[in-house]
Amino acid sequence: MTRRSVVIIGGGISGLCAAYELSGGAAGPSADTPRIEVIEAAERWGGSLTTTSFAGRTIDLGADGFLGRRPEAVALAHDLGLGDELEPIAASGASIYLNGALDPLPAGMVLGVPTSTASLKVMAHLPARGRREAWRDAHFPRRWRAGEDATIGEILRRKFGPTLTYQLIEPMIGGIQAGRVDDLSAKSVFPALLTAAQKKGSLMKNISGAPAAMPGPTALAAAAGPAFYSLRHGVGSLVSTLTATLAERGVVLRSGTAVTMLRRTPTSIYPWEIDTAFTSTPAHAVICATPVAVTGALAGAFHSDLAALVAVPSAGAAMVTLQLSSSITLPAGTGILVPLQTPFGGDTLMTTAVTFLDRKWAHLQRDEDQVVRIHVGRSDDSRWQHMTDVELTSRVVAELSEILREVITPIDSLVQRWPNGLPQYRVGHDEIVQRALVAAEESGLALCGNAFDGVGVPATIANGRRVGHSVLERVAN
């Protein structure tokens, strides 16, 4: 009998996790393990989950941590023998920059949504209108209930009003998605908010029992333990360990190789062939783990619902990491959120958030200096794309100096750009991807990636492993 062959197009974390599951998962390969080949257009594996050396440290160039109360990333770390490398977050709390000053973020929020009027008392610079919006929701909630879906912004504006929506809540939700709350689907991005808005009464009271972490489209029971973890050698060490494990299992890993065409072969014992510039690989099954627009372009010829994936928008962002003197005074907590449209001279601040990396993770702490990361870019703000690294660094240093009210002179800096990193889950996104998944199954394909079950690291790992397991069962029959 011909050995089964599976080709995975795309070597981000979801594609690699699909390969891991196809090769036996935690148990390892067996006699029934198919031939597995992963083809990645970039030279490096893991997409944005990668590390580099900076300021005498190993730092992540993408996500610097992941949710600990979703189990998937923690479980993968244990499966790969990295359990001892897991490091819980070393600080709590954060600040928000409001009206030219820093306020602590209230406790008890659910993804930026306050759950009581009392919690807002710590925010001395929140406009009085925002406090009135919260008080009204608690005592005389607006009589509006959401339907099957709505934008996050519509729910927040209808139940609260503009001040809480844009000055407190959007900085957190929009920062995670690199998008705007007026564009993002509550059903796909923040289902707990949609559920709360479908009930009568106060939004704050209705959401107060929801988990603080955004679960993505499929809610999971929260695990006990720290809210966030990293790894002592960076989140990117998941990728390096995973690729080494796959290589040991005999998985064929081809980076720096773009797939040029996906073809049916009805006269062959293999239903598919995957072409690159110089090779053609036969396969019984194909998993597309590419960015969603690439998936639509590769698979769109087989069904219109697959072609529709090309239209799913994405947003880019950039991060500027700074090495600062230990004499610079930073506020308590792990970082600072910045509302959009915050004035800066005759412009607005590009900075959307500041992360105190060495405050957040113990393995990055040093006595002699500090490492902070400044985040820029949203779905409607691409100013950073038109700046050189020197210009971008100079701009965000000036902004940080204004936020901290202290002249900042970095010891060193590093710019990382992710031009199209995050798919935007807009209203209707769930229907688009569900139709594409059905069409893929009918066509004999499988799809995975951060456009399907959430953009976070645990959600993407879960998606890849689930798809890998499903395809393994399919080719085994």
C-alpha positions in Angstrom: 0.0 0.0 0.0 1.3 3.5 -0.9 2.3 5.5 2.2 -0.1 8.3 2.8 1.3 11.8 2.1 0.3 15.1 3.6 1.6 18.5 2.5 1.2 21.5 4.8 1.6 24.9 3.0 2.7 27.4 5.6 5.2 27.1 8.4 3.7 29.4 11.0 2.9 28.1 14.4 -0.5 26.7 13.2 1.1 24.8 10.3 3.9 23.4 12.5 1.4 22.3 15.2 -0.6 20.6 12.4 2.6 18.7 11.5 3.2 17.9 15.1 -0.2 16.3 15.5 0.1 14.5 12.2 3.4 13.0 13.4 1.8 11.6 16.5 1.5 14.6 18.8 2.9 14.0 22.3 3.0 10.2 21.7 5.3 10.5 18.7 5.2 8.7 15.3 3.8 5.2 14.7 3.7 2.8 11.9 0.7 4.6 10.5 2.2 8.1 10.5 2.0 9.5 7.0 4.8 11.2 5.1 4.6 14.9 6.1 6.1 17.8 4.2 5.9 21.5 5.3 6.6 24.2 2.8 7.2 27.7 3.9 7.8 30.7 1.7 9.9 32.6 4.3 13.4 31.7 5.3 12.5 31.3 8.9 9.8 29.2 10.6 7.1 30.3 13.0 5.8 33.5 11.4 5.9 36.3 14.0 7.0 33.9 16.8 10.7 34.5 16.5 13.5 35.8 18.8 16.6 37.9 18.4 19.4 39.2 20.6 19.0 42.7 22.0 20.6 44.5 24.9 22.3 41.3 26.1 19.0 39.5 26.2 17.0 37.1 24.0 13.8 38.9 23.2 10.7 38.0 21.1 10.0 40.0 17.9 6.4 39.0 18.1 4.2 38.0 21.0 6.3 38.1 24.2 3.9 36.0 26.2 0.6 34.1 26.0 -2.5 33.5 28.0 -1.9 30.9 30.8 -5.6 30.4 31.4 -6.1 28.9 28.0 -4.3 25.6 28.2 -3.0 25.0 24.7 0.3 26.9 24.7 1.2 25.6 28.1 0.3 22.1 27.1 2.5 22.3 24.0 5.4 23.6 26.0 5.1 20.6 28.3 4.7 18.2 25.3 8.0 19.6 23.9 9.9 19.2 27.2 9.8 23.0 27.9 7.7 22.8 31.0 10.7 24.0 33.2 11.1 27.0 30.8 7.6 28.3 31.5 7.8 31.6 33.4 4.8 33.4 34.9 4.3 37.1 34.5 6.3 38.9 37.1 4.1 42.0 37.6 0.5 43.1 37.5 -1.5 46.1 36.6 -0.9 48.8 34.0 -1.6 52.5 33.3 -3.5 54.4 30.7 -2.5 57.8 29.3 -5.5 60.1 29.6 -5.6 63.9 29.0 -1.9 64.3 29.4 -1.5 62.2 32.5 -1.1 58.5 33.6 -3.9 56.8 35.5 -3.8 53.2 36.8 -6.2 50.9 35.0 -9.1 49.8 37.1 -9.2 46.3 38.6 -11.8 43.8 37.7 -12.2 44.8 34.0 -13.2 42.2 31.4 -11.0 43.0 28.4 -11.1 46.7 29.2 -14.8 46.8 30.0 -15.4 48.1 33.6 -17.6 46.0 35.8 -18.5 48.6 38.4 -18.6 52.4 38.8 -16.5 52.1 42.0 -13.6 50.7 40.0 -13.3 53.9 38.0 -12.5 56.0 41.0 -8.8 55.3 40.5 -8.9 57.2 37.2 -8.5 60.8 38.2 -8.2 62.0 34.5 -11.2 60.1 33.1 -13.6 62.8 31.9 -16.7 63.2 34.0 -18.8 62.2 31.0 -17.2 58.7 31.2 -18.2 58.4 34.9 -21.7 59.4 34.1 -21.9 56.8 31.3 -20.9 54.1 33.8 -23.3 55.3 36.5 -26.2 55.4 34.0 -25.4 51.8 32.9 -25.4 50.6 36.5 -28.6 52.4 37.5 -30.6 53.2 34.4 -29.3 51.0 31.6 -30.2 51.8 28.1 -33.0 49.6 26.6 -31.1 48.1 23.7 -30.2 44.5 23.1 -27.8 43.2 20.5 -28.9 40.7 17.8 -26.9 37.8 16.4 -23.9 40.1 15.9 -22.8 43.7 16.1 -19.5 45.5 16.1 -17.9 45.9 19.5 -18.1 49.6 19.0 -21.8 49.6 18.4 -22.5 47.6 21.6 -20.2 49.8 23.7 -21.5 53.1 22.3 -25.1 52.1 22.7 -24.8 50.8 26.2 -22.2 53.3 27.5 -21.5 56.2 25.1 -18.4 57.5 23.4 -16.1 58.3 26.3 -15.7 54.9 27.9 -15.8 53.3 24.5 -12.9 55.2 23.0 -10.9 56.4 25.9 -10.9 53.3 28.1 -12.0 50.1 26.3 -10.8 50.5 22.8 -7.1 50.9 23.7 -7.1 47.3 25.1 -9.4 45.5 22.6 -8.1 47.4 19.6 -4.5 46.9 20.7 -4.9 43.1 20.8 -6.4 43.0 17.3 -4.6 46.0 15.8 -8.1 47.1 14.7 -10.9 49.5 15.6 -13.8 48.5 17.8 -16.2 50.1 15.3 -15.0 47.5 12.7 -14.5 44.3 14.9 -17.2 41.7 15.2 -18.3 41.0 18.8 -19.3 37.5 17.9 -15.9 36.6 16.6 -13.6 38.7 18.8 -15.4 39.2 22.1 -18.3 36.7 22.4 -18.7 37.4 26.1 -19.6 41.0 25.3 -22.2 40.0 22.7 -23.8 37.6 25.2 -23.9 40.3 27.8 -25.4 42.8 25.3 -28.1 40.3 24.3 -29.5 40.4 27.9 -31.6 43.1 29.5 -30.1 45.5 31.9 -26.6 46.8 32.8 -23.8 45.7 30.5 -21.3 46.0 33.4 -23.4 43.7 35.5 -24.1 41.2 32.7 -20.4 40.9 31.8 -19.0 40.9 35.4 -18.9 37.1 35.6 -17.2 36.6 32.2 -13.5 35.5 32.0 -11.1 38.4 31.8 -9.2 36.8 28.9 -10.5 37.0 25.4 -11.0 33.3 24.3 -11.6 33.8 20.6 -14.6 32.4 18.9 -14.7 29.1 20.9 -14.8 29.7 24.6 -12.8 27.3 26.8 -12.8 26.6 30.5 -10.2 28.7 32.1 -7.2 26.9 33.6 -5.9 27.6 37.1 -2.6 29.4 37.6 -0.9 32.6 36.3 -2.8 34.6 33.8 0.2 34.9 31.4 3.3 32.9 30.7 6.4 33.4 28.7 9.4 31.1 28.2 12.9 31.8 29.5 14.4 31.7 26.0 11.4 33.5 24.5 8.1 32.4 23.0 10.0 31.9 19.8 11.7 28.9 21.5 8.5 27.0 21.0 9.1 27.2 17.3 12.8 26.2 17.4 12.0 23.2 19.6 9.0 22.3 17.5 10.9 22.3 14.2 13.7 20.3 15.8 11.2 17.7 17.0 9.6 17.5 13.6 12.9 17.1 11.9 13.8 14.2 14.3 10.5 12.6 13.4 11.3 12.7 9.7 9.0 15.5 8.7 10.3 17.2 5.5 10.8 20.9 6.3 11.3 23.3 3.3 11.7 26.9 4.1 12.5 29.7 1.6 10.3 27.9 -0.9 7.0 29.5 -2.2 4.2 27.3 -3.4 3.2 28.4 -6.9 0.2 26.3 -7.5 -2.1 23.8 -5.9 -3.5 21.2 -8.5 -5.9 18.3 -8.5 -4.6 15.1 -10.2 -7.7 13.0 -10.8 -5.8 10.3 -12.8 -3.2 9.7 -10.1 -3.4 7.7 -6.8 -2.6 11.1 -5.2 -5.5 13.5 -5.5 -3.2 16.6 -5.2 0.0 18.0 -6.4 1.7 21.0 -4.9 4.0 22.9 -7.2 7.0 25.1 -6.3 9.4 26.7 -8.8 11.4 23.5 -9.0 9.4 20.7 -7.5 6.0 19.0 -7.6 5.0 17.0 -4.5 2.1 14.5 -4.6 -0.3 14.4 -1.6 -3.3 12.6 -0.4 -4.2 15.6 1.7 -3.3 19.3 1.8 -3.4 21.7 4.7 -3.3 25.4 3.9 -1.8 27.2 6.9 -0.9 30.4 5.0 -2.1 33.9 5.7 -5.8 34.0 4.8 -5.5 36.0 1.6 -2.8 33.6 0.4 -5.0 30.7 1.2 -7.8 32.3 -0.8 -5.5 32.8 -3.8 -4.1 29.2 -3.7 -7.4 27.4 -3.2 -9.9 29.9 -4.6 -10.1 28.1 -8.0 -11.8 25.1 -6.3 -14.7 27.0 -4.8 -16.0 30.5 -4.7 -16.3 30.4 -0.9 -12.6 29.7 -0.7 -11.9 32.5 -3.1 -13.8 34.8 -0.8 -11.0 34.5 1.8 -8.9 36.9 -0.3 -11.2 39.7 0.8 -10.6 39.3 4.5 -8.6 42.4 5.5 -5.5 42.4 7.6 -3.7 45.0 9.7 0.0 45.6 10.2 1.9 47.0 13.1 5.4 47.8 14.2 7.3 47.6 17.5 10.2 49.7 18.6 12.2 48.1 21.4 14.3 50.5 23.5 17.2 49.9 25.9 16.9 52.6 28.6 18.9 53.7 31.5 17.8 52.3 34.9 17.5 55.9 36.1 14.3 56.4 33.9 11.3 56.3 36.1 8.5 54.1 34.8 5.0 53.8 36.4 4.0 50.6 38.2 2.7 47.6 36.3 3.6 46.0 33.0 2.9 48.9 30.6 0.8 51.8 29.3 -2.2 51.9 27.0 -2.8 55.0 24.9 -6.2 55.9 23.4 -6.3 56.6 19.7 -6.5 60.3 18.6 -4.5 61.4 21.6 -3.1 64.8 20.6 0.7 65.2 20.0 1.7 68.6 18.8 -0.3 69.2 15.6 -0.7 65.5 15.1 -1.9 62.5 17.2 0.2 60.0 19.1 1.3 57.0 17.0 2.0 55.0 20.1 -0.9 52.6 21.0 0.8 50.9 23.9 4.1 50.6 25.8 5.3 47.3 27.3 7.8 47.2 30.1 9.4 43.9 29.0 11.9 43.5 31.8 9.2 44.4 34.4 6.9 41.8 32.8 9.3 38.9 32.6 11.9 38.0 35.3 14.4 36.5 32.8 14.8 40.0 31.2 15.5 41.9 34.4 18.9 43.6 34.9 20.0 46.1 37.4 21.9 48.3 35.0 19.1 49.0 32.4 15.5 48.6 31.3 13.9 47.3 28.2 10.6 48.8 26.9 8.6 48.2 23.8 6.5 50.8 22.0 3.7 49.5 19.7 2.4 51.5 16.7 0.0 50.8 13.9 -3.7 50.0 13.6 -6.0 49.0 10.7 -6.5 52.6 9.9 -3.1 54.0 10.9 -0.2 53.1 8.6 2.0 56.2 9.3 4.8 53.9 10.4 5.0 52.3 7.0 6.1 55.6 5.5 8.9 56.2 7.9 12.5 54.9 8.0 13.6 53.0 11.1 15.5 56.1 12.3 12.4 58.4 11.7 10.1 55.9 13.5 12.4 55.5 16.4 12.9 59.3 16.8 9.1 59.8 16.7 8.2 57.2 19.3 11.0 58.3 21.6 9.6 61.8 21.5 6.2 60.5 22.3 7.4 58.4 25.2 9.2 61.4 26.6 5.9 63.3 26.5 4.0 60.4 28.1 6.5 60.0 30.9 7.3 63.7 31.2 11.0 62.9 31.1 13.6 63.3 28.4 14.3 59.8 27.0 17.7 59.1 25.4 17.8 55.4 24.4 21.0 53.4 24.8 20.0 51.2 21.9 16.9 50.5 19.8 15.4 47.9 17.5 12.6 48.2 15.0 10.5 45.2 14.0 7.7 45.6 11.3 4.9 43.2 10.7 3.2 44.6 7.6 0.2 42.2 7.5 0.2 40.4 10.7 -3.4 40.2 12.0 -6.6 39.3 10.1 -9.5 41.6 11.0 -12.5 39.8 12.3 -15.2 42.1 11.1 -19.0 41.5 11.2 -19.7 38.6 8.9 -16.2 37.1 9.4 -17.5 34.0 11.1 -19.9 33.3 8.2 -17.1 33.8 5.6 -14.7 31.4 7.3 -17.3 28.8 8.2 -18.4 28.7 4.5 -14.7 28.4 3.5 -14.1 25.6 5.9 -17.1 23.7 4.5 -16.0 24.3 1.0 -12.5 23.1 1.9 -13.7 19.9 3.3 -15.9 19.3 0.3 -12.8 19.9 -1.9 -10.6 17.6 0.1 -8.6 20.4 1.7 -8.1 21.6 5.3 -7.5 25.2 6.5 -5.8 26.5 9.6 -4.3 29.7 10.9 -5.0 32.8 12.9 -8.1 33.8 10.7 -10.2 30.9 12.0 -10.2 30.5 15.8 -8.6 33.6 17.1 -5.3 35.5 16.7 -3.7 34.7 20.1 -0.9 32.1 20.4 -3.0 29.5 22.4 -5.9 29.8 19.9 -3.6 29.4 16.9 -1.9 26.4 18.5 -5.2 24.8 19.2 -6.4 25.4 15.7 -3.4 23.8 14.1 -3.4 20.7 16.4 -7.1 20.2 15.8 -6.8 20.4 12.1 -3.7 18.1 12.1 -5.6 15.5 14.1 -8.6 15.7 11.8 -6.5 15.2 8.7 -4.6 12.3 10.3 -7.9 10.5 10.9 -9.0 11.3 7.4 -5.9 9.8 5.7 -5.9 6.8 7.9 -9.3 5.7 6.6 
